[in-house]
Structures are given as structure tokens and as C-alpha cells.
Amino acid sequence: MSDQPSGLGAVARCSLGRNTHIFDGTALNLLHIISGTSYETAYHSFLILDCYIEYIAVCHHTVKIKAPGIVMSKVADQSPCSPESSGQGNGGILYRAAAYADSPVDSAGKNPDVIRAAAPRRLYDTIFKIKVFYLRVSPIQIPIWINFTEQAEAVAAIEAAASALPAWSATPLAKRVELMQKALEIFKTYRDEIIRLEALELGAPVSYSANAHCDYQFIRIESYIRESQKVVFEEQFEQSTVVRESVGVIACITPWNYPLGQVVQKIIPALLMGNTVVLKPSQHTPLTAYLLVDSLDRAGFPAGTVNLITGRGSKLGDTLATHPLVDMISFTGSTAVGIKLSQKALEGVKRISLELGGKSPFIWLPSEDYEPAINQLFGSVFYNSGQTCTALTRLLVPESDLEKVKALLLRRIPQLVVGDPMDPKTNIGPMASKAQYDKVLSYIELGQSEGAELLCGGRAPEAGKGYFIKPTVFVNVTNSMRIAREEIFGPVLCVITYKTVDEAVAIANDTPYGLNAAVFGERELALSVAKRIKAGNVYVNGGPRDVTAPFGGYKQSGIGREGGRYGLMEFTQLKATFDR
């Protein structure tokens, strides 16, 4: 293996013999690679057992990598998580780790024979820490090794992006489009892996993952490719020429709830507009980001154009936000973290784009039949286990129709299947982590203490078998309650009544957020109400999402826009040239 970096600044690629790679082949092969078990055992471990997913930090070690390459692990007979000194193989370090977090490794087959690492290529010789995580499938925990980037490595990634910027920004758009189209075709071959990985690391049911977490992301990339060719890069004004140029080095920080979608929304338009990227996906759900970056690498994107770093945002965020070579921060996450990050970025007067939280209203205007609005409501509030910033979690209904709405909800909610995300019949999987599970349960308890009526839902009856929360509905909610004002990020719906349409609009706007909203009812009235709602996105009568339209929020829901031409132009800046 050469000491010189090839391809992208940092790419998840793991040599497995016979010149294969960790993310090549089928998803089941990936499970086999990660677990080191037999193909059949890996398959049944994930498909049959009560499935819930959580990354668990087990240990870390400081190791010396003498050349760019991979880290590999092989079980030995020493204590768990202790580094071995038996040398390197294929650029790797030999390690040992327990297959069970709560039991020692023994000779009874409870540990995998081989644990393979998904460590990025190194730019330089470096000392870095490796953390062991477990894709947790009760009662089995499948180990996977993820590099946790240190500050020096993050700086190296930034410098690599800055070095690649002049050549990449000067590359004709047609060439950038050609490479992106090639990357997309490669990326589509990973469809099965993407669907299963989102089920494993996030808990998203495969039925939902196939659409929202996979196929829709292909559509988004295709849209960016088309729309990039419609961007006007040069305009002639009366006495000047205005050109649209790349911003520079973009630091992209993405959350865990839509691991692939949020990455696509940032790095694809940034690259197409001639920027270089340092990507830091969530430490909880980084695996599909590896797949995308690997596809870009295989398509031939030049070295340094995309740099993948992994680890905690609390440790790497400041480095990305304050480094002088970073020109722009593009962040998706909580409002609180977005505010702190933007404050750091503004110290260096960096551009910033923020997609933050929401507490979105869904106004049901007086109607004889609310049944047509149910699917949109459920798809927004309950799918992805409610872990969606755009979720329509405040349902506003006419006071006179409350009983009718309650009956409708009680009739339809039992049709939703909560369970194993690998089961195609499942609608709602587990919460993404124990922390999120505990947070949502605390809000359910809070709602009851605030005086709201728990109509249905709460903790799943199989306590201890997974982080499952049933679709939960509160009625008799007032907009002053915390459950109506704070983002819960779980499958929890608050039903609020109104007397007049004007009151409904006032309640809808009475929030610090303004990300998403929806209206159901007679078309002309619904459209007029939609115009009065202070939100960046408003859906009328279930109108489909237009992938070419801008996406973003008002108020504390964010700054800037993603999607379509507006999302592309977010990663550009304007220059006016005055010439006689």
C-alpha cells in the first residue's frame, strides 16, 4: 500500500482479501464481514431476534499507523479490548473485542473470529483513537470499529480540502456533473446495503427505509444534477457583470435521524457548485455516509474534494467552526447546538446555513370527513419513530369535532405495526438510542403531569426487549404546555382544539419555530390559511413534496435553504465586475 493518499481525503475502505471492500457486495455480506460469523448466523441474528439498535462505546486505544490503510481486528485469548502486539497485517493492527458487552470473550463461540474495521484512509502518519461500537441486536451485539477523528486529523482534512479547492472550483460544471452522474450510478448499486444499514444503525423499518432513506435520496441527487445545469453563473447588468462562484471549503455537519438524506442535501450541491467538503456525519449513524463517499471516490472525484471525519460533534464542531480555512458551515441538528455553532462561526465571519428544529402544526379545517388527512398525519408524526424535524406534531382541530377526531385516531392507530425494523410489515421501529427512548418517555410523563389526557400509546408492553414506543396521542392539550412547545422527537402527537379559523392560525404561529406546516380542508380556504402560516414549508391537502423546491425554516428553525436550485445557490457567492 502506498504512503501517498489516493482518491478522496478520507474514505471508508477496508481490504478483505481477494481485493474486495467492506461495502461491496450484499448487505448480508456486510453483516458477515462485521460479525465474523457465518453467513447464515449473521442473517438470522438480525432477522429473527428481537431487534433494537444502539451504538455502545466500549473502549478506545491509541495506536500508531505507519502508512495509510485500514485497521483490522482478530480475536485472541487476552482480555477484551486490549491491543495485541503480534504485528500488522495488510496495514492493520491486531485487536480483540468481546461480542457481548456484558460477558467476557470465551471459547464457547460467543465472540467473532474476525472483526473488521471501517477506518478511513489516512492522509498522514498519525496517532489516532479507535472506538469499538456495537450494532446491538438483542441479545447479540455485533461489533464494528469506527475511527474517532482527533483534532489533528480534522485539521488535516480541512487542509486537504483547501489544497484541492483551486483545481476543483476551476473544473467545468459539465465535468463535475459527469462525475456526479457516475457516482450516482455506483451508489445505486448499494441500494440493499443502504436499506438494511438504516434499519441496523437507526432502527428505521425496511419498508420506510427503502423509500425515505434510500430511493428518495437517489431522486434528490438526480434533481441536483439536473438543476445545477439551470443555475445562471453569469449575468450582465447595466454597467456590470455578476458571476456566481463557489464559496470554498464547506464543513458539513449532519444528524443521526436521516443519516443519508442530510448528507445528500449538503455535499451533493456543494460539490456540484465547485466547493470542497469536510463531512462529519453523526457518530451514531455514520455507515451510509461511508457508502456515499465511497461511491464518489470510485467515480473519480479528485483527492481532497471530499473528506470524511467521524466522531463527536462536541469535540470536532469547534475545530470546523473556527478553522480559518473553512469558509462555510452547513449544519442540521437541534436549535440549541445550531446557535452555539453559529456563534463560533461568526467569530471568523464564516457563512452559515442552519436547518434546525420544529414544532409543526397541522390545521384540520372544519370538514365532514377527516379520513383523507390521516395518512399524511401518520406518515409525518409516527414514521421514522417520530424522529423527524418536520413532524406535524401539533394537530389543530375544531373544538366541535374533537370527539369525531378522537374516534378516528383510536380506530386507525392500532393498524400501525410497531416492531422489528427488519420485518417488511413493520411501520414503526425502535427509537434510535436509549437516550432518545428515555427522553421521549420523560415527555410522555411530563404531558400527563401538565394535565393533558393520554388518549393512547406510551411505552411498549415488551419492556426490556427494545426501545419501542407506541404511537402516542395526547388530547386536551393547550399550546402553553411544554409538550406543545418543545421538540420531543418521538412518535407523540398533541391534539389542540380551536373555535375559529383565525384562532387556529394564531395557535399555529405561536411557536419559536417555523419549519413545516400543513392544512387540510376546502381548497380555497386551505390555500388562504397556508399563506398566513409563518413557516418555510406548507403542505395543502397532502400535496407531494417537490424535490426541486427550497426547503428551510423561519424563526428558530434555521437560516438558508436546501433543495433544488435554491439549495445549489446556497453554496455559491456573488461577484460583481465593473468594466468600462
Steps between C-alpha positions, in 0.01 A plus 500: 500500500640837402583766755334755276126557530294405200148599420318703761654650807323249721303200382364198683663214319607172654696236316368151567707283276434423138500878455147544629382790714291519811209668329508297182259210457167439668381625834517151639861481395552824690347343811722199451805723472412698810407207717751246382232238543365272236286647228197317632563600863535866410177485302297338775651713775352810343184356360362279775610645834320789667671783320594831644797709407741703704862592471682425824846642559715221641863603496766699320869466443776717367680331214764596247418462135817503294334532165158586361279198525252312705467370848412136543413301807550134581386329817773367728501350848588811699260728686234686303593824326872463554733572208705213371866524410508226242563747225321649208324329220399677185555839662305408812542446871388181671243548775253311708148593602204326659194415297291547811525826690398336825698178485865408446636347187528127542557192291133418472452691178358820651759710323560552131813357344574815311388857553569728209543872528347769285776752555555776245817530299754710673645814349808489718672281754307568815403381842127461532241333718282213395170447677312176499127527452232239484214478260275361768256227419367351821643282639792509254720800445687521172829691534605760248801723521467869421785748498444793735682789338736702713540876459826464308331269252211740457747778427673274245165439330432876487843564352444227241171664399668840473781357285251337263278809473675701223502214251152377585335845488661553158368167371222562244149433623454242224786294643369529856158386378657208313680380813189541715288303255757222506506506882121476509499191280756337730307607806178342370671161504512532880121519530459181705787598729354845560157365594635244745761731650236763579301226673806386694652828611185714522220248551307624196265227370613364166165597347562864594874490444459380141303811411601787727857403583600353164299548179402857583869583547574372150225732375656790690841441345347476153317826565817679606675379187219633277454826686871578508489540125229766535697721738595833344870549572540828315261790446548831324356803679491859373860579586633182656542127463386288793646152536407221737802321651566223749521596867806286578549234765167388646477326836186284496370372834203264484266335757413141576129492412535511120858379465514494122242763409668778693839414351354506149340841561841647575791339326334439162407866427824622660711283269297582191552871565876455511559489877703246691356329805590379847212277610434407863198270524344411833711262704183297560414431135808541277488188284294612200718812476792264442309342214435833330855623542629168372283544188645847441847357533435217258351747251830686486449814709847651553695457820396742772166600349312297763642428844313283748567537870312321775444555868319723742384837383574640845869428437528578130240775460720777637787395274279515192329823604816694585767376261603786267501278190131411542284745307151377587320282753195302390333348804186300567403421857347649810439872533709519817807346334444706184507823699826405674660393175397816317642714780835328456484534121418869518822564692669443165209652301434170326190434299257269670197298397282353773216249480374475856206386707127524459166465675284494196121552487246308295175695474190296427240744380136413573406199288245224479777241457857517634592151380687630189745689726598201714769354277688829479474544875625152583778513241627822653458437874550126546724371221875508570376458858413870503869590475438763236551876529207568265255279691149650519479439873237764581162399358254792508136391471164677541382480859162374382662207317735381774305184580479409132878548465570293811288214365683515166842488668402213727371305201803552277798499736470127592559424132858623536747218567774567756787254498807353333627746236613207285139382464342647182166522684639735767398866482678628811835374624690570821632833613853557376663478843430452865558871557229587249272233641536640850449856377172418326370307799583797724290725274209257516517514878528879482188527284298307753630715785409814303138387486480365146296184445690199368262367236723208400858382476803525723758239589473178302388210720810291423713710735865404488480347152574815310459873491145485370244772559148458370334780300398742773220757491423770754168688498384795707835662425546876521765676297667624817593148612862394454394196298342744253798737486809280519629257241449149640646311203292192553163354388298743712204703368338792684137575408401864558152639440396836355171688465566710188735483204668822616570335835642195323743719305601683817570172681695368200723808502540506878831314501867595486530269199389532140627201308197312374120517499200346330136585441209270414163624384309672223765598246452876474471545875796269559717697257409828668587354841829366366603853398452618858717233664855607584691197382744424223295205371123460494315198358139541387275194486789257486678660209819302424845628582661669201866402505591808293343743750703670774486350847569693818343679791392829648592630845702253711462225243798615305685718253535425131339247267567150372361327191480588132660809348468698821686228685774504239534877512534483878852372431593788270595864542462797268767719349430820305757618246490858375669570169500790258 
